[in-house]
């Protein structure tokens, strides 16, 4: 939070007085910069500059961040106990199986009986350097950046939970992730797109062509395209946007579709209520 020192200002105006005659009136107030925004306050009871200064002080104290009492110590909690509590909290997570595998790797590396307070930044940095120098047993080459970052990201999230929500850690060690390269982007040539659509039309499944058409026009993922077709009543055209379900969050999402391609794809939608893949 950023706040300037502020200053005392005055404001004058003409208002009705005795016998409704215009009388010049004034009031004291203050002006202060708060989070890059100008804040001004005036009150009729502030008759002097001292009253306005007291109001400024009260305003600054009311917006000041409240400091939590520092904890002198935290109960000892091991990495194995934290992993068990994390798995209970994330029981409904779709990728919980992968998280469980990564936690088992971290417990073998640091030790399940190691206290969370002993997981210092230097120790985690040494583990990161070891992973960067490691060679994959399957391919015989170095580990990818994603393979190095995923365990570090999970460990960082676990330590932040222990500090912010569980109150089991006084400070969180700094963990830096490696910068991941952008994935390969491949655009279809016009002749490739034409051959793809012809192959989709020749498919015995009536759903292949419309799903492919939606994917080409909207750029959605495979799961988004399938969900748009399975929830077909919610996927009608609304203007020039199609509404479907996001494959990751489950919330409704809309993407722009070109009307000519959409009309072409809707003309090939099978007149059945069965879902694709069922």
C-alpha positions in Angstrom: 0.0 0.0 0.0 1.4 3.4 -1.0 0.2 6.6 0.7 1.7 10.1 0.6 2.0 12.3 3.6 -1.0 14.4 2.6 -1.7 18.1 3.0 -4.4 20.3 4.5 -6.6 22.2 2.1 -9.6 24.5 2.2 -12.8 24.7 0.2 -15.1 27.7 -0.1 -18.5 28.1 -1.6 -21.6 30.3 -1.6 -24.6 29.1 0.3 -27.9 30.4 1.7 -27.5 32.3 4.9 -29.8 34.4 7.1 -32.9 35.5 5.2 -31.8 33.3 2.3 -29.1 35.7 1.4 -26.0 34.2 -0.2 -23.2 33.8 2.3 -19.6 32.7 1.6 -18.8 29.5 3.5 -15.6 27.5 3.9 -14.4 24.2 5.4 -11.1 22.5 6.0 -10.1 19.2 4.7 -7.2 17.1 3.5 -5.8 15.7 0.2 -3.7 12.5 0.1 -2.4 10.1 -2.5 -3.5 6.5 -1.8 -2.5 3.8 -4.2 -2.0 6.3 -7.0 -5.5 7.8 -6.5 -6.2 11.3 -5.2 -8.4 11.2 -2.1 -10.0 14.4 -0.7 -12.2 14.7 2.4 -14.1 17.7 3.7 -16.4 17.9 6.8 -18.4 20.8 8.0 -17.3 20.2 11.6 -13.7 20.8 10.7 -13.5 24.5 11.5 -9.8 24.8 11.8 -6.7 23.3 10.2 -6.0 21.3 13.4 -9.3 19.5 13.0 -8.5 18.6 9.4 -5.0 17.4 10.5 -6.7 15.1 13.1 -9.0 13.7 10.4 -6.0 13.1 8.1 -4.2 11.2 10.8 -7.3 9.1 11.5 -7.7 8.3 7.8 -4.1 7.2 7.5 -4.3 5.0 10.6 -7.5 3.4 9.4 -5.9 2.4 6.1 -2.6 1.3 7.6 -2.0 -2.5 7.2 -2.6 -4.4 10.4 0.5 -6.3 11.4 -0.1 -9.8 12.8 1.8 -10.7 16.0 5.0 -12.5 15.2 5.1 -16.1 16.1 8.1 -17.0 18.0 7.9 -20.7 17.2 5.8 -23.2 15.3 5.1 -26.9 16.1 7.5 -29.3 14.5 5.9 -30.8 11.3 7.7 -33.2 9.1 7.6 -33.4 5.3 5.7 -36.7 5.4 3.0 -35.3 7.7 2.7 -32.3 5.4 2.4 -34.5 2.4 -0.4 -36.5 4.0 -2.3 -33.3 5.0 -1.9 -32.0 1.5 -3.3 -35.1 -0.1 -6.3 -34.9 2.2 -6.9 -31.3 1.2 -6.6 -32.0 -2.5 -8.5 -35.3 -2.5 -10.9 -34.0 -5.3 -8.1 -32.7 -7.5 -8.1 -34.4 -10.9 -4.3 -34.8 -11.0 -4.1 -36.1 -7.4 -2.4 -39.2 -8.6 0.5 -37.3 -10.2 0.8 -35.1 -7.0 1.1 -38.3 -4.9 3.9 -39.6 -7.2 5.8 -36.3 -7.0 5.4 -36.2 -3.2 6.8 -39.7 -2.9 9.9 -38.5 -4.9 10.3 -35.5 -2.7 10.1 -37.6 0.5 12.8 -40.0 -0.9 15.0 -37.0 -1.8 14.7 -34.9 1.4 13.5 -37.6 3.8 10.0 -38.1 5.1 11.1 -37.3 8.7 12.7 -34.0 7.8 11.1 -31.0 9.5 9.7 -28.4 7.2 11.8 -25.7 8.9 14.9 -27.7 7.7 14.0 -27.3 4.1 16.1 -24.2 3.5 16.6 -22.3 0.2 20.1 -23.6 -0.1 19.0 -27.2 0.3 16.3 -26.8 -2.3 18.7 -25.1 -4.7 21.1 -28.0 -4.4 18.2 -30.4 -5.3 17.4 -28.2 -8.3 21.0 -28.3 -9.5 21.0 -32.1 -9.1 17.9 -32.3 -11.2 19.3 -30.1 -13.9 22.4 -32.2 -14.2 20.4 -35.5 -14.2 20.0 -37.7 -17.3 16.7 -39.4 -18.2 16.9 -43.2 -18.0 14.5 -43.7 -20.9 16.0 -41.2 -23.4 19.5 -40.8 -22.2 19.4 -37.0 -22.4 19.0 -34.3 -19.8 15.6 -33.8 -18.1 13.3 -31.3 -19.6 12.6 -28.0 -17.9 9.0 -29.1 -17.1 10.4 -32.2 -15.4 12.6 -30.0 -13.2 9.9 -27.4 -12.4 6.9 -29.7 -11.5 8.4 -31.0 -8.2 9.7 -27.6 -7.3 6.3 -26.0 -8.0 4.5 -28.6 -5.8 7.1 -28.2 -3.0 6.7 -24.4 -3.1 2.9 -24.7 -3.0 3.1 -27.1 0.0 5.4 -24.8 1.9 3.2 -21.8 1.3 0.2 -23.7 2.6 2.2 -24.6 5.7 3.0 -21.0 6.3 -0.2 -19.2 5.3 -3.0 -21.6 6.2 -1.6 -24.3 8.5 0.7 -21.9 10.5 3.4 -24.5 10.7 6.2 -22.5 9.1 7.5 -19.1 10.1 9.0 -18.2 6.7 8.9 -19.7 3.2 12.2 -20.4 1.5 12.6 -18.7 -1.9 12.3 -21.2 -4.8 13.1 -20.1 -8.3 11.7 -22.1 -11.3 13.4 -22.5 -14.6 11.9 -20.6 -17.6 10.1 -23.0 -19.8 10.4 -22.7 -23.5 7.3 -22.0 -25.6 5.8 -25.1 -27.1 5.9 -25.7 -30.9 3.2 -23.9 -32.8 2.1 -25.5 -36.0 -0.3 -24.0 -38.5 -2.0 -26.1 -41.2 -1.5 -25.1 -44.8 -4.7 -24.6 -46.9 -4.2 -27.9 -48.8 -3.5 -29.8 -45.5 -6.7 -28.4 -44.0 -8.7 -29.4 -47.1 -7.3 -33.0 -46.9 -8.1 -33.2 -43.2 -11.7 -32.1 -43.7 -12.1 -34.6 -46.6 -10.8 -37.4 -44.4 -13.2 -36.3 -41.6 -16.2 -36.4 -44.0 -15.1 -39.9 -45.1 -15.1 -41.1 -41.5 -17.9 -43.5 -40.4 -18.5 -41.5 -37.3 -20.8 -38.5 -37.9 -19.2 -36.5 -35.1 -15.6 -36.3 -36.5 -16.3 -33.5 -39.0 -18.2 -31.0 -36.7 -15.8 -31.5 -33.8 -12.8 -30.9 -36.2 -14.5 -27.9 -37.7 -15.1 -26.4 -34.2 -11.5 -27.0 -33.3 -10.2 -25.4 -36.4 -12.3 -22.2 -36.0 -12.1 -21.7 -32.3 -8.7 -23.2 -31.4 -10.2 -25.1 -28.5 -8.7 -28.2 -26.9 -9.9 -31.7 -27.6 -11.8 -31.8 -24.3 -13.5 -28.5 -25.0 -14.6 -29.6 -28.5 -16.1 -32.8 -27.1 -17.8 -31.0 -24.3 -19.3 -28.5 -26.8 -20.9 -31.4 -28.7 -22.0 -33.4 -25.6 -23.8 -30.4 -24.2 -25.3 -29.5 -27.6 -28.3 -27.5 -26.3 -25.9 -25.1 -24.5 -23.6 -24.9 -27.6 -26.0 -23.1 -29.9 -24.8 -20.0 -31.7 -25.4 -16.8 -29.8 -24.6 -14.1 -32.3 -21.2 -15.1 -33.5 -20.0 -16.9 -30.4 -20.4 -20.5 -29.4 -20.8 -21.4 -25.8 -19.3 -24.6 -24.4 -17.8 -25.9 -21.2 -14.1 -25.3 -20.4 -12.2 -28.6 -20.1 -10.1 -27.4 -17.2 -12.3 -25.3 -15.0 -15.8 -26.5 -15.9 -17.1 -23.0 -16.2 -19.0 -21.8 -19.3 -16.9 -20.2 -21.9 -17.5 -18.6 -25.3 -15.3 -18.4 -28.3 -15.8 -16.5 -31.6 -16.7 -18.7 -34.6 -16.9 -17.6 -38.2 -20.4 -18.0 -39.3 -19.8 -19.6 -42.7 -17.8 -22.4 -41.3 -20.2 -22.8 -38.4 -23.1 -23.1 -40.7 -21.3 -25.7 -42.7 -20.5 -27.7 -39.6 -24.0 -27.5 -38.2 -25.5 -28.8 -41.4 -23.6 -32.0 -40.8 -24.6 -32.4 -37.1 -26.3 -35.8 -36.8 -29.9 -35.7 -35.7 -29.4 -37.9 -32.6 -29.2 -37.2 -28.9 -26.3 -39.6 -28.3 -23.1 -38.2 -27.2 -19.8 -38.6 -29.3 -17.8 -41.5 -28.0 -20.7 -43.1 -26.3 
